[in-house]
Amino acid sequence: MKITIRGKNAVVTDALKGYLEKRLTRLTRYFDSIQEAQVTVSTVGDNYSVEVTIYLDGGMILRGEDMSRESFYESVDAVSEKLERQIRKHRTKLYRKFRNQGLKTLIAEMGESNKKEEEATVVKTKRFLMKPMPVDEAILQMNLLGHDFYVFSNAETEQVNVLYKRKDGNYGLIEPEV
């Protein structure tokens, strides 16, 4: 498994890197098909945050994130436990669905089954007028509506943007790249 670790407002020590690799390679006992893991270690105020994204064969993506006040090691433990639960849950679903087939065959076919699941139908279409507005006004509109995200036309860039509320209480902005 290829593990990419990057620090954001934090220094990734060799000890932390070794600990991360040890915890994440333990997940390969559930699936041989774990190809790559991307880890972002960051500090947000007094909190230590660890985000892990794991890519499986067949296009499956597992993601875990945790924030701790104590240390990065506590966050790594919590994230690895979350990912382990996700993997066990996914593996159990596969076993129940295909009891008579081998697990390795299922993982190879997993990409095809994901395509079948993606063929969902649109049950509702919503149209609304998008007047150009600055980001501050979009935040206000989103909070007034009580939504977790808001689609608007950015007055500064003249492009459609998506504003969303993050778990830490801050806001994120998605801008298209042309």
CORGIPE-V823573 format. One record per residue. N is the residue number from 1. RES is the residue in one letter. PHI is phi as a letter, one per 40 degrees, with the letter a starting at -180 (* if undefined). OMEGA is omega in radians with two decimals (none if undefined). NEAR is the number of other C-alpha atoms within 8 Angstrom. Layout:
# CORGIPE-V823573
n,res,phi,omega,near
N,RES,PHI,OMEGA,NEAR
N,RES,PHI,OMEGA,NEAR
This chain:
# CORGIPE-V823573
n,res,phi,omega,near
1,M,*,3.10,7
2,K,c,-3.13,6
3,I,b,3.10,9
4,T,b,-3.10,8
5,I,b,3.07,10
6,R,b,-3.14,8
7,G,b,3.13,10
8,K,b,-3.03,9
9,N,g,-3.13,6
10,A,a,3.09,8
11,V,c,3.12,6
12,V,c,-3.14,10
13,T,c,3.10,6
14,D,c,3.12,6
15,A,c,3.12,6
16,L,c,3.12,10
17,K,c,3.11,10
18,G,c,3.13,8
19,Y,c,3.10,9
20,L,c,-3.13,9
21,E,c,3.13,9
22,K,c,-3.10,8
23,R,c,-3.08,11
24,L,c,3.10,9
25,T,c,3.05,9
26,R,c,-3.11,7
27,L,c,-3.13,9
28,T,c,3.08,10
29,R,c,3.10,7
30,Y,c,-3.13,8
31,F,b,3.03,7
32,D,c,-2.96,6
33,S,c,3.08,8
34,I,c,-3.07,12
35,Q,c,-2.95,10
36,E,a,3.04,11
37,A,b,3.08,13
38,Q,b,-3.07,10
39,V,b,3.03,12
40,T,b,3.13,11
41,V,b,-3.11,15
42,S,a,3.02,11
43,T,b,3.10,11
44,V,b,-3.05,7
45,G,g,3.10,4
46,D,c,-3.06,6
47,N,c,3.09,11
48,Y,b,-3.05,15
49,S,b,3.07,14
50,V,b,3.09,15
51,E,b,-3.13,12
52,V,b,3.05,12
53,T,b,-3.11,11
54,I,b,3.13,12
55,Y,b,3.09,12
56,L,b,3.02,12
57,D,c,3.11,12
58,G,g,3.06,10
59,G,g,3.14,7
60,M,c,3.13,9
61,I,b,3.06,8
62,L,b,-3.09,11
63,R,b,3.09,9
64,G,b,-3.13,11
65,E,a,3.08,9
66,D,a,3.12,11
67,M,b,-3.09,9
68,S,b,3.07,11
69,R,c,-3.02,7
70,E,c,-3.07,7
71,S,a,3.07,9
72,F,c,-3.09,12
73,Y,c,3.09,8
74,E,c,3.10,9
75,S,c,3.12,14
76,V,c,3.11,12
77,D,d,-3.12,9
78,A,c,3.14,9
79,V,c,-3.13,14
80,S,c,3.07,11
81,E,c,3.09,8
82,K,c,-3.14,9
83,L,c,3.12,11
84,E,c,3.09,9
85,R,c,3.13,8
86,Q,c,-3.12,9
87,I,c,3.11,10
88,R,c,3.14,9
89,K,c,3.14,8
90,H,c,-3.14,8
91,R,c,3.11,9
92,T,c,3.09,8
93,K,c,3.13,8
94,L,c,3.12,11
95,Y,c,-3.12,9
96,R,c,-3.08,7
97,K,c,-3.07,6
98,F,b,-3.07,8
99,R,c,-3.02,8
100,N,c,-3.11,4
101,Q,b,3.12,7
102,G,c,-3.10,7
103,L,c,-3.13,8
104,K,c,3.08,6
105,T,c,3.13,8
106,L,c,-3.12,11
107,I,c,3.10,11
108,A,c,-3.13,9
109,E,c,-3.08,9
110,M,d,3.12,11
111,G,d,3.13,12
112,E,c,-3.13,8
113,S,c,3.09,8
114,N,c,3.11,8
115,K,c,3.12,8
116,K,c,3.13,7
117,E,c,-3.11,7
118,E,c,-3.11,6
119,E,c,3.12,6
120,A,c,-3.12,5
121,T,c,3.09,4
122,V,c,-3.09,5
123,V,b,-3.13,4
124,K,a,3.07,4
125,T,b,-3.12,5
126,K,b,3.12,4
127,R,b,3.11,4
128,F,a,3.14,4
129,L,c,3.13,4
130,M,b,3.08,6
131,K,c,3.12,6
132,P,c,-3.14,9
133,M,a,3.05,11
134,P,c,-3.08,9
135,V,c,3.14,7
136,D,d,3.12,6
137,E,c,3.11,8
138,A,c,3.09,12
139,I,c,3.12,10
140,L,c,3.13,8
141,Q,c,-3.12,9
142,M,c,3.14,12
143,N,c,3.10,8
144,L,c,3.12,6
145,L,c,-3.12,6
146,G,g,-3.14,6
147,H,c,3.08,7
148,D,c,3.10,7
149,F,a,-3.11,9
150,Y,a,3.11,12
151,V,c,-3.10,8
152,F,a,3.06,13
153,S,c,-3.09,12
154,N,c,-3.10,13
155,A,c,-3.10,9
156,E,c,-3.07,6
157,T,b,-3.10,5
158,E,f,3.10,8
159,Q,b,3.09,9
160,V,c,3.13,10
161,N,b,3.05,12
162,V,b,3.09,11
163,L,b,3.14,14
164,Y,b,3.14,10
165,K,c,-3.13,10
166,R,c,3.14,8
167,K,c,-3.11,5
168,D,c,3.09,4
169,G,g,3.09,6
170,N,c,-3.11,7
171,Y,b,3.04,8
172,G,b,-3.14,8
173,L,b,3.10,8
174,I,b,3.13,7
175,E,b,3.12,8
176,P,c,3.09,7
177,E,b,-3.05,3
178,V,c,none,2
